[in-house]
Amino acid sequence: MAATDALTGETTAPVARLAPVAPADRIFTLDMLRGFAILGILAVNAVAFAWPMELQTGADVAPPWPHDQANILGHWVTEVFFHNKARSLFSMLFGVSIFLIGGERRDEARGALLWRRLLWLAVFGLIHGAAFWYGDILLHYAYTGVLVMLARSWSAKRLIWTGALLNLLFGLLSAAAFAAQAFMPEGAAAAGGGPFAVTPESLAATIQAYQSGWPAALIENLKAEAILQAMSITLIPITGALMLLGMGLFKAGFLSGRSPTWVYVLLLLIGGANLAALGWYEWFKAAAPHGAPDPTGGMADIAASFAPLITLAYVSLLILMTRFGLRVVTGVLAPVGRMAFTNYLTQTLIMTTLFYMPWGPHWFGDPAWGPGQLWLAVGGVWIAQLIWSPIWLSVFSMGPLEWLWRCLIYGRLVPIRRGEG
């Protein structure tokens, strides 16, 4: 059976000849879903490209951008439709790739291929995070994947139950924490401070460092990466649970579009209800002035704790659209997904060029680029990637960085032009 990588879209032949094979052997739904995920990830990451990491961890610091309708709406769209949903889907698909590339645990040849794949992914992640942008997720996927690969021979039922129960547990714990926080005395949560406390002065100093030139920006990026990577270790159980769930859903036929229609409809209704509740509560929270009590009493954060349900609703909707005659619509996402690795790293190159690379306009920390205006950059990148991905794939069988990664994994030059090999 052919094997398709959920991050790069790599397809490998049976174990007799471990090598990439023709694009015709790919699984369309995985490409489509991966394309949706990679575009959604940019929507979530955009603020982190344009502003210091402290704004995402220091709730007591007022954002420097205007609290106007454009920024309120931009923040609301990101939080409701993409935050934690795109990452959840990408994590599930990465779990699929662990099985498709590595096969069963008894398959030593494909297991060795999987080890090399994760090793080179970690190398790419280290370079990406250190030299370009601290928000890299590739390194986290690499070391989490080393643990998840031990479960790749589990049955679909065991994988789904384990992944689903862990996700439910984490969601309930998160919801309970937000509910408890809503009953805390006013100002109690802000009383801590500590070494990671954020002040307007420290925020301004970080922005100044990024705007002062590449050496200072690189140092700030390295500091942020060290903090984020340390924090990411605590996310291994959450990411691992999503990978297990994705692997199980693929083995059960759900992610390849082979489940009964009623299953997709049911998950669409459940996740859609969660999305509607989140959208309702999040609007009031987003519109509240900074520092004001949460007008939803924590309900927005509680609804957001179950993001994987919304992710599964998205998956169900896209698969139902494909099944019932709208493949012409969902099909535009597939080329983006086939070049997910290239498109993910290209998003970083474009956004860092805009905001703090020495050859760019240095827009980092500019109040003109709040959550509303950032959607102009996100939309521009989306359009570019939706256009260039099919054009590139009309000539080549894979993206340029997919090709480089595969050459490193297989230890030889692999064909890249369509029809070669």
N, C-alpha and C positions, 0 to 999 in steps of 0.2 A: 504494500500500500504506500502511496506517495505521502510525504510528510511536509506540512506547510508551517513555517515559522510565523508566530503571531506578532512579532515585533517588526521583523524585516520583510515578512512575506516569503521567506525562503522556502523553497520546496525541494525536498531531497528524494532521491529514488530509493527503492528498496535496498536493504543492507548489502546486497551483492555488489553494489557500486555506489558508495556514498558520494553523491555529487548533486548539484542543482540540476533540475530537469525542466522540461518545457513549461511555459506559463499556462498552457492548456490544462495542466494537472492541478491548478490552484483551486482553493475553495472560495467561491465568490463571497459568501456571507462573512467570512473572516476578513477578507480584504475590505469589504464595505464597512464593517463595524470598526475595523482598525482605522480607516480613514476618518470616520466620525469622531473617534476617540482622539486622534492626533490633532484635529482641528479644535476640538473642545479644550484640549490641554492648553493650547495657546491662549484661549480666552481667559483661563484661570491664571496663567503665568504672567500675563501682560503687566499687571501692577508690580510684580516682583522684578520685572526688567526695568521699570521706570522709576522705582522708588526703593528706599532702603528696606532691608528685611525687618528692621525694628518696627515699621508700621504694621506688620502682620503679627508681631508678638507683643507690642506695647500698647495695650488697649487704652491707656490713660493719656496718650498723646493725640491731640486733635490732628487729623489729616491736613496737610498744608493746602489742599485744593479747595475751591469754593464748594459750599454745601448747597448747590443749586439743583434744579430739576434734571439737568443732563447727567450730572454725576450720581445723583440718587438713582436714576433709572439705569445708568450703566452698571453701577454696583449691584442693583437688584437683579438684573438679567444674569450677571455672572454668578452671583450667589445661588439663585434659584435654579437655573438651568444647567450650569456647568460645574460649579465647585463640588469636588469629591465625586461627581458622576462620571466625568471623563476619565479621571484617574482610576476609579473603580473598574471601568470597562477595560482600560489598558492593562490593569493588573490581571483581570480575568483572562484576557487574551494572551498575556505572557504565560500564564499557567497552561494554556492550551499548547503553546509552543514547546514547553518543557516536555510534554508527552510526545508531540509530533516529531520533534528532533531527536529526543533521547530514546523513544520507544520504551519497551518493557525493561525493567532493571536487569533482567538476565541477558539483554542484548549488549554485549561488551563493546562492540564496534561503535554503535550509535551512542552508547553512554560516554565513550571517550570523545566523540564529536560534541556532545552536549557540554562536557567539561571545558573543552577548548572554546566553545561558544561563550560560555559564562566568563571564562578568563579574559577573553578579548573584550567582552562587554564591560568588564570592570576597568580595563585599561582605557577604553574610550570614555567611560564615566569619569575617571580620574582626570583625564586631560580636559574634558568638557567642563567639569566643575572648577578646576583650578585655573585654567587659562581664559575661560569665557564667562561662565555664569554659575553662581553658587547653587542654583536651584536644580541641578542635575539629579535625575532619578535613576540613571542607568546603573550606577554603582550599587544603589540600594536594591535594584532588581537582581543584580548579579549575585550578591551574597545571600539574598533571600531565596533566590532560585536554587542555590546549592542545598538548602534545607528542603525545599519543596520537591526537588527531584527525587528524593528518597521515597515519595509517596506516589510516583507516577504509575506504578503497577496496581494501585488500589482500584477497586471496582467503581463504576460511576456512582452507584448508590452510596458507597462509603464516602467518596469524595464530596458529593453534594451535601450529605448530612453533616459531615464534619465542617465543611466550609460555611454552610448556611447557619449552623448552630453557633459557630464562632462569630460570624458576622452579627447574628441576632444578639449574642452576649455583649459584644462590643457596643452595639447600638443602644442596648438597654443601659449599660454602664454610663455611656455618654449622656443619654437622656436623663438618668438619675442625677448625674453631676450637675447638669444645667438646671434641673428642677430644684436641687438643693441650693444652688447659687442664687436662684430667684428669691429664696426665703432668707438669705443672709442680710444682716443689717446693712443699710446703705453706707457705702464707702469701705466696708470691711475687706472686700476683695482687693482694694487698691492700697491696703495698708502695708503690704509686704515690702515692696521695693527690692533691695538686694543688688547683687552684682550685675544683673541683667536689666535693671530698671532703665526705662527710657524717659528722657526729658526732652523738651523742645530744643535745648542747647545741644544735646548729644545727637539728635536727629539732624539739626542744621549742620553740625560738624561732619557727619557722614556724607550728607549731600555735597558739601563743599569739597570733601576729599574726592568724590567721584567726578566732580566737575573740574577739578584742578589739573587733570591729566592722567595718562595711562598708569604710571608707576603707583600713584596713590590709589587709583581705582582698583588696580590689581591687588594691592594689599587689603583693601576693604573687602573685595570679593573673596579672597582667601580666608579672611577672618570669618565672614558669613558662612563660607562653605564648611569650615571646621565646626562651627556651632550647629549648622543644619545636619551634617553627617552624624554628629554625636546624637542629636535628637532623633534622627531617622532609625537608629538602632532600636529604639523603643517601638517603632512602627512595624517591625518584622512580623509580629503575630497578626496584625491587621492586614498587611499586604499579603502575607502567606495564606491567610484564610481566603482572601479574594482569589489568589492563584489556584488554590485547591478547588474552590467553587467553580471557577472557569474551566478547569480541567475536567471536573465531573460533568458539567453541563455540556461540554463538547462530546465526551464519551457517550452521554445519553442522547445525543442528537439535537439538543436544543440550539446550540450556537451554530450548527451547520444548517439550521432551518428544517429539520426533519421531525420536530415534535408536532403533535396534533394542534390544530388551529385553536381549540379551546384553551390550551395551556397558554399560548401567547395572549389571547384575549383576556384571560383571568389576570395574568401578571400585568398587562397593560392597565387594567382597571384598578388593581391594587396600587401599583406605582403611580398611576395618574392621580389617584386620590391623595397620596402622600405629596405629590408635586403641587396639587392645588392648595393643600393646607400650608405647605411651605411658602408658596407664592403669596398667599394672603397675609400670613404673619410677617414674612420678611419685608413686605412693603412698608408696614407700619414701623418696623425696626429701622429700616434703611432711611426712612423719612425723619426719624427723631433726631433732634440736635445732638451733637457729640457731648457725652457726659451725662445726658438725661437718662433717667431710669428706663429700662427696657419696657416699652409699652405693651409688649406681648406677654410679659411675665415669664419669659424663658421659652415660650411655645415655639418661636421661630427656630431656636437652637435645638429643641427637642425634635421637631419635624425634620431638621437637617441631619439628625443623628442616624437616620435610616436611608441615607443616600443610595446604597446598593439596590433598594427596591425601585427607585426611580431609574437607575441604570438598567435594570432588567425590563422596565417598561419601555425605555428607549430601544433596547434590543428587540423587544417584541414588536414594536411599531415598525421598525425598519424591515424586519423579516416579513411581517404581514404585508407591508407595501410591496416588497419584492415578490411575494407569493401571488398577490392579487393584481398584477398588471402594471405596477409602478416601478419596475426595474429600471426604466429609463431615467427615473429620478434618483433612486438609490445607487444606480450604477456610476454616477459621477464621483461618488466617494471611493470607489474601489481603486482607481489608480493612485489616489493619495495614500491609501492604505498599503498598496504594494511598495510604495517608496517611503514607508513610515519612518525608518531610521534616518534617511536623508532629509525628509521633511522636518523631523523633530530637531535635528541639529541645524538645519537651515533657518528655522524659526529663531533659534538662538543667535545665529550670525546676523540676521536682519535686525532683530530687536536690540541687540547690544550695539550694533552699528548706529542705530538711531539715538541711543540713549547715553552710551559712555565710551565706546571704542574711540581711539585717537583719530580715526579717519572719518568719524561721523559728526553730526551737528551738536552733540552734547546736550540733549534735552533732559538728561537725568535730573529728577527733582524739580522740574519746571511745573508750577501750579497749573499751567495751561494744559497739562497732560494728566488730568484726573481720570477716574474710571469711565466717565462718559466719552471723553475725547479719545481715550485709548482704543475704543471700539473702531475708530477710523483706521488705526494701524492694524488691528486684528483683522478687520474686514479686508484690508488691502493684501495682507499676507494670505488670507484664505483664498481670495480671488487668484492670486499669483500661483498658489500651489494647486488649485483646481485646474488651472490652465496648463502649467508646465508639466505636471505629472503625466497626463496622457500623451503630451507631445514627446516627452523623453521616452516613454514606453512604446511609442510607435516605432522607435529605432532600436532601442535597447531592451533587453529582457529583464533588467533590474536597475535600481537606482545606483548612482556612483558609489555611495558609501555602503550600500548593501553589497556591491561587488567587492569593495576593499575588505569588508568584514568576512565575506565568504572565502576570499583568497587566503586570508590569515587562518581561518578555521580549517580549511582543507589542505593548507600548506602548499598550494600551487595556484597558478593563474587559472581562473575559470572563465569560460566564455561569457561575454556580456552583450554582444550584438545579437539581435533576434535572428534565429535560424542557425546560429553557430552551435557546434557541439552535437 
